[in-house]
Amino acid sequence: EVTVTVTYQTNIGLFGGFGSFPITLRADAAGKSEVYWK
């Protein structure tokens, strides 16, 4: 699960730092977000 969080931070880094917070939380809570983004 930790690996998924790292990947999200990298992708969100292009959009902005503020976006990494909400996305990271959803990834840990749901875990299905990884498939949605990928």
C-alpha distance matrix in Angstrom:
0.0 3.8 5.4 5.3 6.7 9.1 10.3 11.1 13.1 15.0 16.0 17.0 18.9 21.5 22.0 22.0 20.4 21.0 18.9 15.6 15.7 16.0 13.6 10.7 11.7 11.9 8.5 7.1 10.3 10.8 7.9 11.1 11.9 10.2 13.0 15.5 15.3 15.1
3.8 0.0 3.8 5.4 5.2 6.6 8.9 10.2 11.1 13.0 14.8 15.7 16.9 19.9 20.8 20.3 18.4 19.4 17.8 14.2 14.5 15.6 13.4 10.1 11.8 12.9 9.8 8.5 12.1 13.4 10.8 14.0 13.8 12.0 15.2 17.4 16.3 16.3
5.4 3.8 0.0 3.8 5.4 5.3 6.4 8.8 10.3 11.1 12.8 14.5 15.6 18.2 19.6 19.7 18.3 19.8 17.9 14.4 15.6 16.7 13.9 11.2 13.6 14.2 10.6 10.6 14.3 14.6 11.4 13.8 13.4 10.7 13.7 16.1 14.6 13.9
5.3 5.4 3.8 0.0 3.8 5.5 5.2 6.3 8.9 10.2 10.8 12.3 14.3 16.6 17.4 17.8 16.8 17.8 15.4 12.3 13.5 13.9 10.7 8.6 11.1 11.0 7.3 8.3 11.7 11.6 8.3 10.4 9.7 7.1 10.4 12.5 11.1 10.9
6.7 5.2 5.4 3.8 0.0 3.8 5.5 5.2 6.5 8.9 10.2 10.6 12.3 15.2 15.7 15.4 13.8 14.7 12.8 9.3 10.2 11.3 8.7 5.8 8.7 9.7 6.8 7.3 11.0 11.9 9.6 12.2 10.7 9.1 12.8 14.1 12.4 13.1
9.1 6.6 5.3 5.5 3.8 0.0 3.8 5.4 5.3 6.5 9.0 10.1 10.7 13.6 15.0 14.7 13.2 15.1 13.5 10.0 11.8 13.6 11.0 8.6 12.0 13.1 10.4 11.1 14.8 15.6 13.0 15.2 13.5 11.2 14.7 16.0 13.6 13.7
10.3 8.9 6.4 5.2 5.5 3.8 0.0 3.8 5.5 5.3 6.4 8.7 9.9 12.0 13.5 14.2 13.7 15.6 13.3 10.3 12.9 13.9 10.7 9.4 13.0 13.2 10.2 12.1 15.4 15.3 12.5 13.7 11.7 8.9 12.0 13.2 10.5 10.2
11.1 10.2 8.8 6.3 5.2 5.4 3.8 0.0 3.8 5.4 5.2 6.0 8.3 10.5 11.0 11.6 11.1 12.4 9.8 7.0 9.7 10.3 7.0 6.5 10.1 10.2 8.1 10.5 13.4 13.4 11.3 12.4 9.7 8.0 11.4 11.6 8.9 10.0
13.1 11.1 10.3 8.9 6.5 5.3 5.5 3.8 0.0 3.8 5.6 5.2 5.8 9.1 9.9 9.5 8.3 10.3 8.7 5.5 8.5 10.5 8.3 7.3 11.0 12.2 10.7 12.4 15.5 16.2 14.4 15.9 13.1 11.8 15.2 15.2 12.2 13.4
15.0 13.0 11.1 10.2 8.9 6.5 5.3 5.4 3.8 0.0 3.8 5.5 5.1 7.4 9.6 10.1 9.9 12.6 11.0 8.6 12.0 13.8 11.2 10.8 14.6 15.3 13.4 15.5 18.6 18.8 16.6 17.6 14.7 12.7 15.6 15.7 12.3 12.7
16.0 14.8 12.8 10.8 10.2 9.0 6.4 5.2 5.6 3.8 0.0 3.8 5.4 6.0 7.6 9.3 10.3 12.4 9.8 8.5 12.2 12.9 10.0 10.8 14.4 14.3 12.7 15.6 18.2 17.8 15.7 16.0 12.8 11.0 13.4 12.9 9.3 10.1
17.0 15.7 14.5 12.3 10.6 10.1 8.7 6.0 5.2 5.5 3.8 0.0 3.8 5.3 5.1 6.0 7.0 8.7 6.2 5.4 9.2 10.1 8.0 9.3 12.7 13.0 12.3 15.1 17.3 17.4 16.1 16.5 13.0 12.3 15.0 13.9 10.5 12.4
18.9 16.9 15.6 14.3 12.3 10.7 9.9 8.3 5.8 5.1 5.4 3.8 0.0 3.8 5.5 5.2 5.9 9.0 8.0 7.1 10.8 12.7 11.2 11.8 15.2 16.2 15.4 17.7 20.2 20.7 19.2 20.0 16.6 15.6 18.3 17.5 13.9 15.3
21.5 19.9 18.2 16.6 15.2 13.6 12.0 10.5 9.1 7.4 6.0 5.3 3.8 0.0 3.8 5.8 8.4 10.9 9.6 9.9 13.6 14.8 13.1 14.5 17.8 18.2 17.5 20.3 22.5 22.5 21.1 21.2 17.6 16.6 18.7 17.5 13.8 15.1
22.0 20.8 19.6 17.4 15.7 15.0 13.5 11.0 9.9 9.6 7.6 5.1 5.5 3.8 0.0 3.8 7.3 8.6 6.9 8.6 11.9 12.5 11.4 13.6 16.4 16.6 16.7 19.6 21.3 21.3 20.4 20.4 16.7 16.5 18.6 16.6 13.3 15.5
22.0 20.3 19.7 17.8 15.4 14.7 14.2 11.6 9.5 10.1 9.3 6.0 5.2 5.8 3.8 0.0 3.8 5.5 5.5 7.1 9.9 11.4 11.3 12.9 15.5 16.5 16.9 19.2 21.0 21.6 21.1 21.7 18.0 18.0 20.6 18.9 15.8 18.1
20.4 18.4 18.3 16.8 13.8 13.2 13.7 11.1 8.3 9.9 10.3 7.0 5.9 8.4 7.3 3.8 0.0 3.8 5.4 5.5 7.6 10.2 10.6 11.2 13.7 15.5 15.9 17.5 19.5 20.8 20.3 21.5 18.2 18.2 21.3 20.0 17.0 19.3
21.0 19.4 19.8 17.8 14.7 15.1 15.6 12.4 10.3 12.6 12.4 8.7 9.0 10.9 8.6 5.5 3.8 0.0 3.8 5.6 6.0 7.9 9.5 10.7 12.2 14.0 15.3 16.8 18.1 19.5 19.8 20.9 17.5 18.3 21.3 19.6 17.2 20.1
18.9 17.8 17.9 15.4 12.8 13.5 13.3 9.8 8.7 11.0 9.8 6.2 8.0 9.6 6.9 5.5 5.4 3.8 0.0 3.8 5.5 6.0 6.5 8.6 10.5 11.4 12.5 14.7 16.0 16.8 16.8 17.6 14.0 14.9 17.7 15.9 13.5 16.5
15.6 14.2 14.4 12.3 9.3 10.0 10.3 7.0 5.5 8.6 8.5 5.4 7.1 9.9 8.6 7.1 5.5 5.6 3.8 0.0 3.8 5.9 5.3 5.8 8.6 10.1 10.4 12.2 14.2 15.3 14.9 16.2 13.0 13.2 16.6 15.5 13.0 15.5
15.7 14.5 15.6 13.5 10.2 11.8 12.9 9.7 8.5 12.0 12.2 9.2 10.8 13.6 11.9 9.9 7.6 6.0 5.5 3.8 0.0 3.9 5.6 5.4 6.4 8.9 10.1 11.1 12.5 14.4 14.7 16.5 13.7 14.6 18.1 17.0 15.2 18.0
16.0 15.6 16.7 13.9 11.3 13.6 13.9 10.3 10.5 13.8 12.9 10.1 12.7 14.8 12.5 11.4 10.2 7.9 6.0 5.9 3.9 0.0 3.8 5.5 5.3 6.4 8.7 10.2 10.6 12.0 13.0 14.2 11.4 13.2 16.2 14.7 13.5 16.7
13.6 13.4 13.9 10.7 8.7 11.0 10.7 7.0 8.3 11.2 10.0 8.0 11.2 13.1 11.4 11.3 10.6 9.5 6.5 5.3 5.6 3.8 0.0 3.8 5.4 5.2 6.2 8.8 9.9 10.4 10.4 11.4 8.3 9.6 12.7 11.4 10.0 13.0
10.7 10.1 11.2 8.6 5.8 8.6 9.4 6.5 7.3 10.8 10.8 9.3 11.8 14.5 13.6 12.9 11.2 10.7 8.6 5.8 5.4 5.5 3.8 0.0 3.8 5.5 5.1 6.4 8.6 10.1 9.6 11.8 9.4 9.9 13.6 13.3 12.0 14.3
11.7 11.8 13.6 11.1 8.7 12.0 13.0 10.1 11.0 14.6 14.4 12.7 15.2 17.8 16.4 15.5 13.7 12.2 10.5 8.6 6.4 5.3 5.4 3.8 0.0 3.8 5.4 5.3 6.1 8.4 9.4 11.8 10.1 11.7 15.0 14.5 14.1 16.6
11.9 12.9 14.2 11.0 9.7 13.1 13.2 10.2 12.2 15.3 14.3 13.0 16.2 18.2 16.6 16.5 15.5 14.0 11.4 10.1 8.9 6.4 5.2 5.5 3.8 0.0 3.8 5.5 5.0 5.6 7.0 8.5 6.8 9.3 12.1 11.3 11.6 14.3
8.5 9.8 10.6 7.3 6.8 10.4 10.2 8.1 10.7 13.4 12.7 12.3 15.4 17.5 16.7 16.9 15.9 15.3 12.5 10.4 10.1 8.7 6.2 5.1 5.4 3.8 0.0 3.8 5.6 5.5 4.6 6.9 5.5 6.5 9.8 10.2 10.1 12.1
7.1 8.5 10.6 8.3 7.3 11.1 12.1 10.5 12.4 15.5 15.6 15.1 17.7 20.3 19.6 19.2 17.5 16.8 14.7 12.2 11.1 10.2 8.8 6.4 5.3 5.5 3.8 0.0 3.8 5.8 5.5 9.0 8.9 9.7 12.8 13.7 13.9 15.5
10.3 12.1 14.3 11.7 11.0 14.8 15.4 13.4 15.5 18.6 18.2 17.3 20.2 22.5 21.3 21.0 19.5 18.1 16.0 14.2 12.5 10.6 9.9 8.6 6.1 5.0 5.6 3.8 0.0 3.8 6.0 8.8 9.2 11.2 13.7 14.0 15.0 17.0
10.8 13.4 14.6 11.6 11.9 15.6 15.3 13.4 16.2 18.8 17.8 17.4 20.7 22.5 21.3 21.6 20.8 19.5 16.8 15.3 14.4 12.0 10.4 10.1 8.4 5.6 5.5 5.8 3.8 0.0 3.8 5.3 6.6 9.0 10.7 11.1 12.7 14.6
7.9 10.8 11.4 8.3 9.6 13.0 12.5 11.3 14.4 16.6 15.7 16.1 19.2 21.1 20.4 21.1 20.3 19.8 16.8 14.9 14.7 13.0 10.4 9.6 9.4 7.0 4.6 5.5 6.0 3.8 0.0 3.8 5.4 6.2 8.2 9.7 11.0 12.1
11.1 14.0 13.8 10.4 12.2 15.2 13.7 12.4 15.9 17.6 16.0 16.5 20.0 21.2 20.4 21.7 21.5 20.9 17.6 16.2 16.5 14.2 11.4 11.8 11.8 8.5 6.9 9.0 8.8 5.3 3.8 0.0 3.8 5.3 5.6 6.8 9.1 10.2
11.9 13.8 13.4 9.7 10.7 13.5 11.7 9.7 13.1 14.7 12.8 13.0 16.6 17.6 16.7 18.0 18.2 17.5 14.0 13.0 13.7 11.4 8.3 9.4 10.1 6.8 5.5 8.9 9.2 6.6 5.4 3.8 0.0 3.8 5.4 4.9 6.2 8.4
10.2 12.0 10.7 7.1 9.1 11.2 8.9 8.0 11.8 12.7 11.0 12.3 15.6 16.6 16.5 18.0 18.2 18.3 14.9 13.2 14.6 13.2 9.6 9.9 11.7 9.3 6.5 9.7 11.2 9.0 6.2 5.3 3.8 0.0 3.8 5.5 5.4 6.0
13.0 15.2 13.7 10.4 12.8 14.7 12.0 11.4 15.2 15.6 13.4 15.0 18.3 18.7 18.6 20.6 21.3 21.3 17.7 16.6 18.1 16.2 12.7 13.6 15.0 12.1 9.8 12.8 13.7 10.7 8.2 5.6 5.4 3.8 0.0 3.8 5.5 5.0
15.5 17.4 16.1 12.5 14.1 16.0 13.2 11.6 15.2 15.7 12.9 13.9 17.5 17.5 16.6 18.9 20.0 19.6 15.9 15.5 17.0 14.7 11.4 13.3 14.5 11.3 10.2 13.7 14.0 11.1 9.7 6.8 4.9 5.5 3.8 0.0 3.8 5.6
15.3 16.3 14.6 11.1 12.4 13.6 10.5 8.9 12.2 12.3 9.3 10.5 13.9 13.8 13.3 15.8 17.0 17.2 13.5 13.0 15.2 13.5 10.0 12.0 14.1 11.6 10.1 13.9 15.0 12.7 11.0 9.1 6.2 5.4 5.5 3.8 0.0 3.8
15.1 16.3 13.9 10.9 13.1 13.7 10.2 10.0 13.4 12.7 10.1 12.4 15.3 15.1 15.5 18.1 19.3 20.1 16.5 15.5 18.0 16.7 13.0 14.3 16.6 14.3 12.1 15.5 17.0 14.6 12.1 10.2 8.4 6.0 5.0 5.6 3.8 0.0
